[in-house]
């Protein structure tokens, strides 16, 4: 189990980011570059230089995480680490028991590390819905919890409540409702949503307080730590690291490039 972000972590804020796909960084693994050429690598890093603050404008960032959880010094080094971790793990381990959407047999797996109290994660839900509705046959989307408890006190209880809803096959409606009601996260909301969805309340309350719920979140945190992630939302498409709440067309572009190499 990985350690949660430290209590001294801070959220960073900055100006609004332009959201067109050609202004967002796409960090691609070394194997990809070997196939499509060094010219794309140069253009990607030019974009990174032009949008140096892009990650902090579309994510909630852990700024004082334990040393072992801090990402490598450069985006390129971080991408190399992500590629190594993903290639070292079996698909079943990466997906685990996490909630999924799309095609379970798809060649492309898109992981999202998310926090129910993160406003950028709420924004990303619409982008993901748009992307999966169009490309659901080509991608398996996997939701991973990454609650930044030092800055979001309701992130963990919300994750546990969503997990409990999932035990009654209602994770995705509960997930959507949590993000829609993000401004009022809390005990009353968790109970009200469970009732609205017709859940067995005794089971719901028992499940969200269970050791199994904590273990499920802990497994996601452990994977986030292994990938040395420090912000939400963060996406990994196969071995491609995609930071921030990027628009649906950006995911589509990444998917197209990955499929071209398969």
C-alpha positions as CSV (number, residue, x, y, z in Angstrom):
1,X,0.0,0.0,0.0
2,X,1.3,3.4,-0.9
3,X,1.3,6.3,1.5
4,X,-1.4,8.9,0.9
5,X,-0.2,12.4,0.1
6,X,1.3,14.3,3.0
7,X,-0.8,16.6,5.1
8,X,1.3,19.6,4.0
9,X,0.5,19.1,0.3
10,X,-0.9,22.2,-1.4
11,X,-3.2,22.8,-4.4
12,X,-1.7,25.0,-7.1
13,X,-3.8,27.4,-9.2
14,X,-3.1,29.4,-12.3
15,X,-4.8,30.9,-15.4
16,X,-7.1,29.1,-17.7
17,X,-5.6,26.8,-20.2
18,X,-6.5,26.8,-23.9
19,X,-8.0,23.4,-24.6
20,X,-7.4,22.8,-28.3
21,X,-5.7,19.4,-28.8
22,X,-2.7,20.9,-30.6
23,X,-1.8,23.0,-27.6
24,X,-1.7,20.1,-25.1
25,X,1.4,17.9,-24.4
26,X,1.3,14.2,-25.5
27,X,4.0,12.3,-23.7
28,X,4.8,9.1,-25.7
29,X,6.9,6.1,-24.9
30,X,10.2,5.3,-26.5
31,X,8.7,2.4,-28.4
32,X,6.2,4.7,-30.1
33,X,8.9,7.2,-31.1
34,X,10.9,4.4,-32.6
35,X,8.1,3.8,-35.0
36,X,6.9,7.2,-35.9
37,X,10.2,9.0,-36.0
38,X,12.2,11.6,-34.1
39,X,10.4,14.5,-35.8
40,X,7.3,14.0,-33.7
41,X,9.4,13.9,-30.5
42,X,10.8,17.3,-31.3
43,X,7.4,18.8,-32.0
44,X,6.0,17.4,-28.8
45,X,8.7,18.9,-26.7
46,X,8.3,22.2,-28.4
47,X,4.6,22.1,-27.3
48,X,5.8,21.3,-23.8
49,X,8.0,24.3,-23.8
50,X,5.2,26.6,-25.1
51,X,2.8,25.3,-22.5
52,X,5.0,24.9,-19.5
53,X,2.2,25.5,-17.0
54,X,-0.3,23.2,-18.7
55,X,-0.3,20.5,-16.0
56,X,-1.0,22.9,-13.1
57,X,-3.8,24.6,-14.9
58,X,-5.8,21.4,-15.5
59,X,-5.0,19.4,-12.4
60,X,-4.9,19.3,-8.6
61,X,-1.2,18.8,-7.8
62,X,0.5,17.3,-4.8
63,X,3.5,19.5,-4.2
64,X,5.0,17.9,-1.1
65,X,4.4,14.2,-1.6
66,X,6.8,11.7,-0.1
67,X,10.0,11.5,-2.1
68,X,9.3,8.0,-3.4
69,X,6.0,9.3,-4.9
70,X,7.4,12.4,-6.6
71,X,7.6,12.1,-10.4
72,X,11.0,12.1,-12.1
73,X,12.7,15.4,-12.9
74,X,11.6,15.7,-16.5
75,X,8.4,14.7,-18.4
76,X,10.5,12.5,-20.6
77,X,12.0,10.6,-17.7
78,X,8.5,10.2,-16.2
79,X,7.2,8.8,-19.5
80,X,10.0,6.3,-19.5
81,X,9.2,5.2,-16.0
82,X,5.5,4.8,-16.8
83,X,6.3,2.7,-19.9
84,X,8.5,0.5,-17.8
85,X,5.9,0.0,-15.1
86,X,3.1,-0.7,-17.5
87,X,5.2,-3.1,-19.5
88,X,6.2,-5.0,-16.4
89,X,2.6,-5.5,-15.2
90,X,0.1,-7.9,-16.6
91,X,-3.1,-6.4,-18.0
92,X,-5.2,-8.1,-15.3
93,X,-3.1,-6.5,-12.6
94,X,-3.4,-3.0,-14.2
95,X,-7.2,-3.3,-14.5
96,X,-7.8,-5.3,-11.3
97,X,-11.3,-5.1,-9.9
98,X,-11.7,-1.4,-10.9
99,X,-14.9,-0.1,-12.5
100,X,-14.7,-0.2,-16.3
101,X,-16.5,1.1,-19.4
102,X,-16.1,0.1,-23.0
103,X,-14.8,-3.1,-24.6
104,X,-13.2,-5.5,-22.1
105,X,-11.2,-7.1,-24.9
106,X,-9.9,-3.9,-26.5
107,X,-6.2,-3.7,-27.2
108,X,-6.1,-0.2,-25.7
109,X,-6.6,0.4,-22.0
110,X,-7.2,3.9,-20.7
111,X,-6.6,4.4,-16.9
112,X,-7.9,7.5,-15.2
113,X,-6.5,8.4,-11.7
114,X,-9.2,10.6,-10.2
115,X,-10.4,12.4,-7.1
116,X,-14.1,12.9,-6.4
117,X,-13.4,16.3,-4.9
118,X,-11.1,17.6,-7.6
119,X,-12.8,20.2,-9.9
120,X,-10.6,19.2,-12.8
121,X,-11.6,15.6,-12.4
122,X,-15.3,16.7,-12.6
123,X,-14.5,18.6,-15.8
124,X,-12.8,15.5,-17.2
125,X,-15.9,13.3,-16.8
126,X,-17.6,15.0,-19.7
127,X,-14.6,14.5,-21.9
128,X,-14.4,10.9,-21.0
129,X,-18.1,10.3,-21.6
130,X,-17.8,11.9,-25.1
131,X,-14.7,9.9,-25.9
132,X,-16.0,6.5,-24.7
133,X,-19.4,7.0,-26.4
134,X,-17.6,7.3,-29.7
135,X,-14.7,4.9,-29.2
136,X,-16.1,2.4,-26.7
137,X,-15.5,-0.5,-29.0
138,X,-11.8,0.4,-29.3
139,X,-10.9,1.2,-25.7
140,X,-11.4,-0.2,-22.2
141,X,-11.7,2.7,-19.8
142,X,-10.7,2.0,-16.2
143,X,-11.4,4.3,-13.2
144,X,-8.8,4.4,-10.4
145,X,-9.1,6.3,-7.1
146,X,-6.4,8.8,-6.3
147,X,-7.9,10.8,-3.4
148,X,-5.7,13.8,-2.4
149,X,-6.8,13.6,1.2
150,X,-4.5,16.4,2.3
151,X,-6.5,19.0,0.3
152,X,-9.8,17.1,-0.2
153,X,-11.2,15.8,3.0
154,X,-14.2,14.2,1.3
155,X,-12.2,12.5,-1.4
156,X,-11.7,9.3,0.5
157,X,-15.3,8.9,2.0
158,X,-16.7,9.6,-1.5
159,X,-14.4,6.9,-3.0
160,X,-15.6,4.4,-0.4
161,X,-19.2,5.3,-1.0
162,X,-18.8,4.9,-4.8
163,X,-17.1,1.5,-4.2
164,X,-20.0,0.4,-2.0
165,X,-22.4,1.5,-4.7
166,X,-20.4,-0.6,-7.1
167,X,-21.0,-3.7,-5.0
168,X,-24.6,-3.3,-6.0
169,X,-23.8,-2.6,-9.7
170,X,-24.4,1.1,-9.4
171,X,-20.9,2.5,-9.5
172,X,-21.2,4.6,-12.7
173,X,-24.6,6.3,-11.8
174,X,-23.1,7.0,-8.3
175,X,-19.9,8.2,-9.8
176,X,-21.7,10.6,-12.1
177,X,-23.9,11.9,-9.3
178,X,-20.9,12.6,-7.0
179,X,-19.3,14.7,-9.6
180,X,-22.5,16.5,-10.4
181,X,-23.0,17.3,-6.7
182,X,-19.3,17.9,-6.0
183,X,-20.0,21.2,-4.2
184,X,-22.0,19.4,-1.4
185,X,-20.0,16.2,-0.9
186,X,-20.6,14.8,2.5
187,X,-22.4,12.2,4.6
188,X,-25.9,13.4,3.7
189,X,-25.2,13.3,0.0
190,X,-23.7,9.8,0.1
191,X,-26.8,8.5,1.9
192,X,-29.3,10.4,-0.3
193,X,-27.7,9.2,-3.5
194,X,-27.8,5.6,-2.3
195,X,-31.4,5.9,-1.6
196,X,-32.2,7.6,-4.9
197,X,-30.5,4.7,-6.7
198,X,-32.5,2.2,-4.7
199,X,-29.6,0.6,-3.0
200,X,-29.9,-1.8,0.0
201,X,-29.0,0.8,2.7
202,X,-27.7,-1.8,5.2
203,X,-25.4,-3.3,2.7
204,X,-24.3,0.1,1.4
205,X,-23.4,1.4,4.8
206,X,-21.7,-1.9,5.7
207,X,-19.7,-2.0,2.5
208,X,-18.4,1.6,2.5
209,X,-17.2,1.2,6.1
210,X,-15.5,-2.1,5.3
211,X,-11.9,-3.1,5.1
212,X,-12.5,-4.2,1.6
213,X,-13.4,-0.7,0.6
214,X,-10.2,0.6,2.1
215,X,-8.2,-2.1,0.4
216,X,-9.7,-1.2,-3.0
217,X,-8.6,2.4,-2.7
218,X,-5.3,1.3,-1.3
219,X,-4.6,-0.8,-4.4
220,X,-5.3,2.2,-6.6
221,X,-3.0,4.4,-4.5
222,X,-0.3,1.7,-4.7
223,X,-0.4,1.8,-8.5
224,X,-0.4,5.6,-8.6
225,X,2.7,5.5,-6.3
226,X,4.4,3.0,-8.5
227,X,3.7,5.3,-11.5
228,X,4.9,8.2,-9.4
229,X,1.8,10.3,-10.1
230,X,1.3,13.5,-8.3
231,X,-1.8,15.1,-9.8
232,X,-5.4,14.5,-10.6
233,X,-6.7,13.7,-13.1
234,X,-3.9,11.8,-14.7
235,X,-4.5,9.3,-17.6
236,X,-2.4,6.5,-18.9
237,X,-3.4,5.1,-22.3
238,X,-1.6,1.8,-22.7
239,X,1.8,3.2,-21.8
240,X,1.2,6.8,-22.8
241,X,1.1,9.3,-20.0
242,X,-1.5,12.1,-20.4
243,X,-1.7,14.7,-17.6
244,X,-4.6,17.0,-17.0
245,X,-8.2,17.3,-18.0
246,X,-7.6,17.1,-21.8
247,X,-10.5,17.3,-24.2
248,X,-12.1,14.3,-25.9
249,X,-10.4,15.0,-29.3
250,X,-7.0,14.8,-27.6
251,X,-7.8,11.2,-26.4
252,X,-9.0,10.4,-29.9
253,X,-5.7,11.7,-31.3
254,X,-3.7,9.6,-28.9
255,X,-5.8,6.5,-29.7
256,X,-5.2,7.0,-33.4
257,X,-1.5,7.2,-32.9
258,X,-1.4,4.2,-30.7
259,X,-3.5,2.1,-33.1
260,X,-1.2,3.1,-35.9
261,X,1.7,1.4,-34.2
262,X,-0.1,-1.9,-33.3
